[in-house]
Amino acid sequence: MISLEVFINGENINLCKPDKDFALNSDWYNWFNDPKNTKFLEQGIKKNTREDQLKFFLSIKNRLLLIIQDKKTKKYVGVVSLSNINSEKRTCELAIVRDLKKNNLSTPLSSLEAISLLTEHAFEKMKIRIISAGQHIELEKWQNQMELAGYKIEGIHKDKFFKAGEESDSVSIACNFKDYMYLKKKRKKLWDSNEKMLKRYKKLLKVEKFSKKFKDFFEKEKKNYYKKIFEL
């Protein structure tokens, strides 16, 4: 098994630095050939190869890209990144892709731990102000889970996601430094422990979701408002 340098050490997962050997000789490339992994991604239309993955790795600029390693199994189970890093505005964009075939994870919240660790790194080490992300509207459960790491819904983009001729809405979410500091003050660390996060997640499942209320309001009120405006 290819061994990567650990960049951020977590409780259940590590975030590791990929290298050329990993890009060319691991199954990283194949994560983007699985329809389950790419269902809500723009990737997946064109078959990805090891050579394509190496070219992508060598072309990386203005991006912090890390491989998620499950600490118990030692398997590499996904990738998480910060891209479009703007040092002047102190903003960046977050993305994560999990290899869903690898279900033998130490915790069901491995993806949440990954973004929590990277979010903390962005605010503490990179002095970022705002971390944003855009996601397919059907990823509602994941968007709700991300709320535990400080991410909030910012808006909905009609038909912005386009793949293989099909249009879908996308959702903008973001975490800002003020919300991060609020959570840090309460917990000491964004990811304080797997046990505490699991308890929060179970409570989260019982809460009426803001995302649903927002989407219902957005669809109804937007339609009614612009129907009036377009008749002027």
LUMMAR-616204 format. One record per atom (N, C-alpha, C): y, x, z; residue in three letters. Coordinates in steps of 0.05 Angstrom, whole numbers, padded with zeros to 5 digits, always signed. Atoms other than C-alpha are relative to their C-alpha. Example, Ala and Ser with C-alpha at 12.3 -4.5 7.8 and 13.67 -1.06 7.14 Angstrom:
# residues 2
-00024+00018+00000ALA;-00090+00246+00156ALA;+00024+00018+00000ALA;-00024-00016-00001SER;-00021+00273+00143SER;+00022-00015+00014SER;
END
This chain:
# residues 232
-00024+00017+00000MET;+00000+00000+00000MET;+00025+00018+00000MET;-00025-00015+00002ILE;+00070+00025-00018ILE;+00015-00004+00026ILE;-00015+00001-00025SER;+00110+00042+00044SER;+00030+00004-00005SER;-00029-00001+00004LEU;+00185+00029+00045LEU;+00014+00007+00026LEU;-00016-00006-00024GLU;+00239+00054+00092GLU;+00012-00026+00011GLU;-00011+00023-00013VAL;+00259+00002+00143VAL;+00031+00003+00003VAL;-00030+00000-00002PHE;+00334-00014+00138PHE;+00010-00015+00024PHE;-00006+00016-00024ILE;+00338-00069+00191ILE;-00026-00008+00013ILE;+00024+00006-00015ASN;+00285-00077+00244ASN;+00003-00027+00014ASN;-00001+00026-00012GLY;+00271-00149+00265GLY;-00022-00005+00020GLY;+00021+00007-00019GLU;+00226-00185+00313GLU;-00027-00005-00014GLU;+00024+00007+00015ASN;+00175-00213+00263ASN;-00001+00012-00028ASN;-00002-00011+00027ILE;+00200-00182+00199ILE;+00018+00025+00000ILE;-00018-00022+00005ASN;+00232-00118+00174ASN;+00014-00005-00027ASN;-00013-00001+00026LEU;+00283-00112+00119LEU;+00001+00028-00010LEU;+00005-00027+00009CYS;+00266-00052+00077CYS;+00014+00006-00027CYS;-00013-00009+00024LYS;+00299-00012+00022LYS;-00021+00004-00022LYS;+00018-00005+00022PRO;+00262-00017-00045PRO;+00007+00026-00014PRO;-00005-00024+00016ASP;+00255+00044-00089ASP;-00013-00003-00028ASP;+00011+00002+00027LYS;+00234+00059-00161LYS;-00030-00004-00001LYS;+00029+00002-00001ASP;+00161+00066-00142ASP;-00008-00029+00006ASP;+00006+00028-00008PHE;+00162-00003-00109PHE;+00006-00019-00024PHE;-00008+00018+00023ALA;+00198-00035-00169ALA;-00021+00001-00022ALA;+00019-00004+00022LEU;+00147-00007-00218LEU;-00029-00006+00007LEU;+00028+00000-00006ASN;+00082-00008-00180ASN;-00009-00022+00020ASN;+00008+00022-00018SER;+00084-00067-00131SER;-00002-00026-00016SER;+00001+00026+00014ASP;+00076-00141-00146ASP;+00027-00014+00002ASP;-00027+00011-00002TRP;+00151-00152-00135TRP;+00007-00016-00026TRP;-00007+00012+00025TYR;+00159-00168-00209TYR;-00014-00027-00004TYR;+00016+00023+00005ASN;+00105-00221-00206ASN;+00009-00024+00017ASN;-00011+00022-00016TRP;+00141-00262-00152TRP;+00015-00020-00018TRP;-00017+00016+00018PHE;+00186-00287-00209PHE;-00015-00012-00023PHE;+00017+00013+00020ASN;+00127-00309-00252ASN;-00015-00024+00011ASN;+00014+00023-00013ASP;+00101-00360-00202ASP;+00019-00024+00000ASP;-00017+00024+00001PRO;+00128-00430-00216PRO;+00009-00011+00028PRO;-00007+00009-00027LYS;+00127-00446-00141LYS;+00024+00016+00010LYS;-00022-00017-00009ASN;+00174-00388-00127ASN;+00026-00005-00015ASN;-00024+00002+00017THR;+00222-00402-00184THR;+00008-00029-00006THR;-00006+00028+00006LYS;+00223-00478-00183LYS;+00030-00006+00003LYS;-00028+00006-00004PHE;+00294-00479-00156PHE;+00018+00025-00006PHE;-00015-00024+00009LEU;+00316-00412-00187LEU;+00005-00001-00030LEU;-00005-00002+00028GLU;+00346-00397-00254GLU;-00020+00018-00014GLU;+00021-00016+00011GLN;+00292-00345-00263GLN;-00025-00016-00005GLN;+00026+00012+00004GLY;+00223-00362-00288GLY;-00005-00011-00028GLY;+00003+00010+00028ILE;+00235-00383-00360ILE;-00013+00022-00017ILE;+00011-00023+00015LYS;+00221-00314-00388LYS;-00019+00016+00018LYS;+00019-00014-00016LYS;+00160-00276-00364LYS;+00011+00027+00009LYS;-00010-00025-00012ASN;+00179-00218-00318ASN;-00022+00021+00000ASN;+00020-00021+00000THR;+00144-00151-00324THR;+00008+00022+00019THR;-00006-00023-00017ARG;+00140-00087-00283ARG;+00024+00015-00011ARG;-00022-00015+00013GLU;+00186-00053-00333GLU;+00027-00015+00003GLU;-00024+00015-00004ASP;+00236-00110-00328ASP;+00011+00003+00029ASP;-00008-00002-00029GLN;+00236-00104-00252GLN;+00012+00028+00005GLN;-00011-00027-00003LEU;+00248-00029-00257LEU;+00028+00001-00011LEU;-00027+00000+00012LYS;+00307-00040-00304LYS;+00020-00014+00018LYS;-00017+00014-00018PHE;+00335-00091-00256PHE;+00008+00017+00024PHE;-00005-00017-00024PHE;+00328-00043-00197PHE;+00019+00022-00007PHE;-00017-00023+00008LEU;+00361+00014-00234LEU;+00028-00009-00007LEU;-00026+00011+00008SER;+00419-00032-00255SER;+00016-00011+00023SER;-00012+00012-00023ILE;+00435-00055-00185ILE;+00027+00014+00007ILE;-00026-00009-00008LYS;+00509-00048-00169LYS;+00014-00021+00017LYS;-00015+00018-00017ASN;+00554-00079-00117ASN;-00018-00021+00013ASN;+00020+00018-00011ARG;+00493-00109-00083ARG;-00016+00015+00022ARG;+00019-00010-00020LEU;+00453-00097-00019LEU;-00025-00017-00002LEU;+00025+00014+00005LEU;+00382-00116-00036LEU;-00022+00012+00017LEU;+00021-00009-00019LEU;+00325-00112+00015LEU;-00025-00017-00003LEU;+00026+00012+00001ILE;+00251-00128+00015ILE;-00008-00009+00028ILE;+00009+00011-00025ILE;+00224-00173+00070ILE;-00029+00008+00005ILE;+00027-00008-00007GLN;+00163-00144+00105GLN;-00009-00015+00025GLN;+00011+00012-00024ASP;+00120-00184+00153ASP;-00011+00022+00018ASP;+00007-00022-00017LYS;+00111-00138+00213LYS;-00030+00000+00008LYS;+00028+00002-00009LYS;+00042-00164+00232LYS;-00020+00007-00023LYS;+00019-00005+00023THR;+00008-00163+00163THR;+00008+00024-00016THR;-00011-00023+00015LYS;+00052-00106+00136LYS;+00004-00007-00030LYS;-00004+00008+00028LYS;+00057-00146+00071LYS;+00029-00005-00006LYS;-00027+00005+00009TYR;+00121-00151+00031TYR;+00000-00028-00012TYR;+00002+00028+00005VAL;+00135-00225+00026VAL;+00024-00013-00013VAL;-00023+00012+00013GLY;+00203-00234-00006GLY;+00023+00020-00002GLY;-00024-00017+00004VAL;+00272-00207-00022VAL;+00024-00015+00009VAL;-00025+00013-00009VAL;+00340-00221+00008VAL;+00023+00019-00008VAL;-00021-00018+00010SER;+00407-00195-00018SER;+00028-00011+00006SER;-00028+00006+00001LEU;+00482-00194-00013LEU;+00011+00011-00026LEU;-00010-00008+00026SER;+00516-00192-00081SER;+00029-00007-00002SER;-00029+00005+00005ASN;+00586-00195-00110ASN;+00017+00007+00024ASN;-00014-00009-00024ILE;+00611-00156-00050ILE;+00028+00008-00007ILE;-00029-00006+00005ASN;+00687-00156-00051ASN;+00012+00012+00025ASN;-00010-00014-00024SER;+00713-00104-00002SER;+00029-00007+00006SER;-00028+00007-00004GLU;+00785-00127-00012GLU;+00002-00028+00014GLU;+00000+00027-00011LYS;+00773-00201+00002LYS;-00020-00003+00023LYS;+00021-00001-00021ARG;+00714-00183+00048ARG;-00018-00025-00002ARG;+00018+00022+00005THR;+00668-00235+00016THR;-00025+00010-00014THR;+00024-00007+00014CYS;+00598-00234-00012CYS;-00017-00026-00003CYS;+00017+00023+00005GLU;+00542-00280-00035GLU;-00029+00007+00009GLU;+00027-00004-00011LEU;+00474-00288-00002LEU;-00021-00014-00017LEU;+00022+00012+00015ALA;+00408-00301-00037ALA;-00027+00010+00013ALA;+00026-00008-00010ILE;+00335-00301-00016ILE;-00022-00013-00017ILE;+00023+00010+00014VAL;+00269-00309-00052VAL;-00025+00007+00015VAL;+00025-00004-00014ARG;+00202-00317-00016ARG;-00023-00002-00020ARG;+00025+00003+00015ASP;+00134-00304-00047ASP;-00017-00020+00015ASP;+00013+00022-00014LEU;+00104-00371-00028LEU;-00031+00002+00000LEU;+00029-00003+00000LYS;+00033-00348-00043LYS;-00009+00014+00026LYS;+00007-00015-00024LYS;+00035-00305+00019LYS;+00007-00017+00025LYS;-00005+00019-00022ASN;+00028-00357+00074ASN;-00008+00010+00027ASN;+00009-00011-00026ASN;-00002-00313+00128ASN;+00022+00015+00014ASN;-00023-00012-00013LEU;+00065-00300+00162LEU;-00002-00003+00030LEU;+00001+00001-00029SER;+00076-00285+00235SER;+00015-00024+00011SER;-00015+00024-00009THR;+00125-00343+00240THR;+00009-00016-00023THR;-00010+00017+00022PRO;+00145-00403+00197PRO;+00030+00004-00005PRO;-00028-00004+00003LEU;+00217-00381+00208LEU;+00007+00028-00010LEU;-00005-00028+00009SER;+00211-00313+00174SER;+00024+00001-00019SER;-00023+00000+00018SER;+00262-00332+00120SER;+00026-00003+00016SER;-00023+00003-00016LEU;+00311-00354+00173LEU;+00007+00025+00015LEU;-00005-00026-00013GLU;+00302-00289+00211GLU;+00012+00020-00020GLU;-00010-00019+00020ALA;+00314-00250+00147ALA;+00030-00005-00006ALA;-00028+00005+00006ILE;+00380-00284+00131ILE;+00017+00004+00025ILE;-00015-00005-00024SER;+00401-00280+00204SER;+00006+00030+00004SER;-00004-00029-00003LEU;+00390-00205+00206LEU;+00020+00011-00021LEU;-00019-00010+00021LEU;+00427-00194+00140LEU;+00028-00011+00005LEU;-00026+00012-00007THR;+00483-00241+00161THR;+00014+00016+00021THR;-00011-00017-00022GLU;+00493-00202+00225GLU;+00009+00027-00010GLU;-00007-00026+00012HIS;+00493-00137+00186HIS;+00026-00002-00016HIS;-00024+00004+00017ALA;+00545-00164+00138ALA;+00025-00002+00017ALA;-00024+00004-00017PHE;+00593-00185+00193PHE;+00006+00024+00018PHE;-00004-00022-00020GLU;+00582-00127+00241GLU;+00004+00027-00014GLU;-00001-00027+00012LYS;+00572-00067+00194LYS;+00018+00001-00025LYS;-00015+00000+00025MET;+00605-00088+00129MET;+00028-00013+00002MET;-00025+00013-00006LYS;+00663-00126+00161LYS;+00007-00022-00020LYS;-00003+00023+00017ILE;+00653-00186+00116ILE;+00013-00023+00015ILE;-00013+00023-00012ARG;+00695-00249+00129ARG;-00016-00026-00005ARG;+00014+00025+00009ILE;+00656-00302+00090ILE;-00024+00008-00017ILE;+00024-00002+00016ILE;+00585-00304+00063ILE;-00006-00027-00012ILE;+00005+00026+00013SER;+00572-00358+00012SER;-00026+00001-00015SER;+00024+00002+00016ALA;+00512-00383-00027ALA;+00000-00026-00015ALA;+00004+00025+00015GLY;+00495-00434-00080GLY;-00029-00006-00003GLY;+00029+00007+00001GLN;+00429-00472-00079GLN;-00004-00026-00014GLN;+00009+00025+00012HIS;+00392-00527-00115HIS;+00002-00022+00021HIS;-00005+00021-00019ILE;+00408-00594-00083ILE;-00026-00010+00014ILE;+00025+00009-00012GLU;+00334-00608-00069GLU;-00010+00019+00023GLU;+00007-00019-00022LEU;+00331-00549-00020LEU;+00013-00009+00026LEU;-00014+00011-00024GLU;+00358-00594+00035GLU;-00012+00010+00026GLU;+00013-00008-00025LYS;+00307-00575+00088LYS;+00008+00029+00006LYS;-00008-00028-00004TRP;+00323-00501+00078TRP;+00029+00002+00007TRP;-00028-00001-00007GLN;+00398-00514+00079GLN;+00004-00009+00029GLN;-00002+00008-00028ASN;+00389-00551+00145ASN;-00009+00022+00019ASN;+00010-00022-00016GLN;+00349-00493+00173GLN;+00021+00022+00002GLN;-00020-00021+00000MET;+00404-00445+00153MET;+00023-00006+00018MET;-00021+00007-00019GLU;+00452-00484+00197GLU;-00003+00014+00027GLU;+00005-00014-00025LEU;+00419-00449+00256LEU;+00010+00029-00001LEU;-00012-00027+00003ALA;+00447-00384+00228ALA;+00030-00002-00006ALA;-00029+00003+00003GLY;+00517-00413+00221GLY;+00010-00009-00027GLY;-00008+00008+00027TYR;+00517-00437+00149TYR;+00005-00030-00001TYR;-00009+00028+00003LYS;+00554-00501+00132LYS;+00002-00008-00029LYS;-00005+00011+00027ILE;+00557-00545+00070ILE;+00030+00000-00006ILE;-00028-00001+00009GLU;+00622-00533+00032GLU;+00006-00019-00023GLU;-00005+00018+00022GLY;+00612-00576-00029GLY;-00024-00004-00018GLY;+00021+00006+00019ILE;+00569-00605-00084ILE;+00011+00004-00029ILE;-00008-00004+00028HIS;+00573-00584-00158HIS;-00019-00016-00018HIS;+00015+00018+00017LYS;+00551-00637-00207LYS;-00011+00014-00024LYS;+00014-00010+00024ASP;+00499-00614-00258ASP;+00005+00030-00004ASP;-00005-00029+00003LYS;+00515-00540-00244LYS;-00026+00015-00005LYS;+00025-00014+00004PHE;+00442-00520-00241PHE;-00012-00010-00026PHE;+00010+00007+00027PHE;+00414-00518-00312PHE;-00024+00019-00006PHE;+00024-00016+00006LYS;+00343-00495-00330LYS;-00018-00015-00018LYS;+00018+00012+00019ALA;+00299-00509-00389ALA;+00009-00028-00009ALA;-00011+00025+00010GLY;+00345-00565-00412GLY;+00004-00021+00021GLY;-00003+00020-00021GLU;+00346-00601-00345GLU;+00023+00008+00018GLU;-00023-00004-00017GLU;+00409-00610-00304GLU;-00005-00011+00028GLU;+00001+00009-00028SER;+00413-00616-00228SER;+00025+00009+00014SER;-00023-00008-00016ASP;+00467-00613-00176ASP;-00007+00024+00017ASP;+00004-00022-00019SER;+00477-00552-00133SER;+00019-00003+00024SER;-00015+00002-00025VAL;+00504-00544-00063VAL;+00012+00027+00007VAL;-00013-00024-00010SER;+00554-00492-00037SER;-00002+00000+00030SER;+00001-00003-00029ILE;+00542-00467+00033ILE;+00014+00027+00007ILE;-00013-00025-00008ALA;+00578-00413+00073ALA;-00001+00004+00030ALA;-00004-00007-00029CYS;+00582-00377+00140CYS;+00024+00017+00002CYS;-00024-00016-00003ASN;+00648-00350+00163ASN;-00001+00016+00027ASN;+00001-00018-00023PHE;+00663-00296+00215PHE;+00005-00015+00026PHE;-00006+00015-00024LYS;+00691-00346+00265LYS;-00024-00014+00011LYS;+00024+00014-00008ASP;+00628-00387+00266ASP;-00022+00019+00010ASP;+00019-00021-00008TYR;+00586-00324+00270TYR;+00006+00009+00029TYR;-00007-00010-00027MET;+00625-00300+00331MET;-00005-00021+00021MET;+00006+00022-00019TYR;+00618-00368+00364TYR;-00029+00000+00008TYR;+00029+00000-00005LEU;+00542-00365+00357LEU;-00008+00026+00015LEU;+00006-00026-00013LYS;+00541-00291+00378LYS;+00008-00002+00030LYS;-00009+00002-00028LYS;+00580-00308+00442LYS;-00020-00017+00016LYS;+00019+00018-00014LYS;+00529-00363+00459LYS;-00027+00014+00003LYS;+00028-00011+00000ARG;+00466-00323+00441ARG;-00002+00030+00005ARG;-00001-00029-00001LYS;+00487-00250+00445LYS;-00007+00012-00028LYS;+00008-00008+00027LYS;+00452-00241+00377LYS;-00005-00026-00016LYS;+00004+00023+00017LEU;+00449-00288+00318LEU;-00029-00010+00001LEU;+00029+00006-00004TRP;+00372-00284+00320TRP;-00007+00011+00028TRP;+00005-00010-00027ASP;+00361-00280+00395ASP;-00030+00002+00007ASP;+00030-00003-00003SER;+00285-00292+00394SER;-00013-00022-00017SER;+00015+00020+00015ASN;+00232-00328+00354ASN;-00005-00025+00017ASN;+00006+00022-00018GLU;+00216-00372+00414GLU;+00024-00019+00002GLU;-00024+00016-00003LYS;+00288-00396+00422LYS;+00007-00013-00027LYS;-00006+00012+00026MET;+00297-00407+00347MET;-00019-00023-00006MET;+00019+00021+00004LEU;+00234-00448+00344LEU;+00007-00025+00016LEU;-00009+00023-00017LYS;+00260-00492+00401LYS;+00024-00014-00014LYS;-00023+00011+00014ARG;+00326-00501+00364ARG;-00008-00016-00025ARG;+00009+00012+00024TYR;+00289-00517+00300TYR;-00013-00027+00005TYR;+00012+00026-00007LYS;+00248-00572+00333LYS;+00021-00021+00008LYS;-00022+00018-00007LYS;+00312-00602+00361LYS;+00015-00008-00025LYS;-00015+00005+00025LEU;+00345-00596+00293LEU;-00014-00022-00016LEU;+00015+00020+00015LEU;+00290-00639+00262LEU;+00006-00029+00009LEU;-00006+00026-00011LYS;+00311-00697+00307LYS;+00029-00009-00004LYS;-00029+00005+00004VAL;+00385-00693+00289VAL;+00005-00013-00027VAL;-00008+00011+00026GLU;+00415-00738+00235GLU;+00015+00021-00016GLU;-00010-00023+00015LYS;+00431-00689+00180LYS;+00028-00006-00012LYS;-00026+00002+00012PHE;+00503-00678+00160PHE;-00002+00001-00030PHE;+00004-00003+00029SER;+00478-00658+00091SER;-00005-00026-00014SER;+00006+00026+00012LYS;+00451-00727+00078LYS;+00024-00018+00000LYS;-00024+00016-00002LYS;+00513-00762+00103LYS;+00022+00009-00019LYS;-00020-00011+00019PHE;+00557-00716+00062PHE;-00006-00007-00029PHE;+00008+00006+00028LYS;+00517-00726-00002LYS;+00003-00029-00006LYS;-00003+00029+00004ASP;+00516-00801+00007ASP;+00030-00008-00004ASP;-00029+00005+00001PHE;+00592-00802+00019PHE;+00011+00011-00026PHE;-00010-00013+00024PHE;+00605-00754-00038PHE;-00006-00017-00025PHE;+00008+00015+00023GLU;+00566-00795-00089GLU;+00015-00027-00002GLU;-00012+00027+00000LYS;+00593-00863-00069LYS;+00030+00001-00004LYS;-00029-00001+00001GLU;+00666-00845-00057GLU;+00011+00013-00025GLU;-00009-00013+00024LYS;+00673-00799-00116LYS;-00002-00019-00024LYS;+00004+00019+00021LYS;+00644-00851-00163LYS;+00021-00022+00000LYS;-00020+00022-00003ASN;+00690-00906-00136ASN;+00028+00009-00006ASN;-00027-00010+00003TYR;+00752-00863-00135TYR;+00006+00006-00030TYR;-00006-00008+00028TYR;+00746-00835-00206TYR;-00003-00024-00019TYR;+00001+00024+00016LYS;+00728-00903-00234LYS;+00028-00013-00001LYS;-00028+00011-00002LYS;+00797-00927-00210LYS;+00019+00018-00016LYS;-00019-00019+00013ILE;+00832-00863-00235ILE;-00003-00001-00030ILE;+00004+00000+00029PHE;+00801-00865-00304PHE;+00008-00026-00014PHE;-00010+00025+00011GLU;+00824-00937-00312GLU;+00030-00002+00000GLU;-00030+00001-00002LEU;+00897-00920-00299LEU;+00012+00002-00028LEU;
END
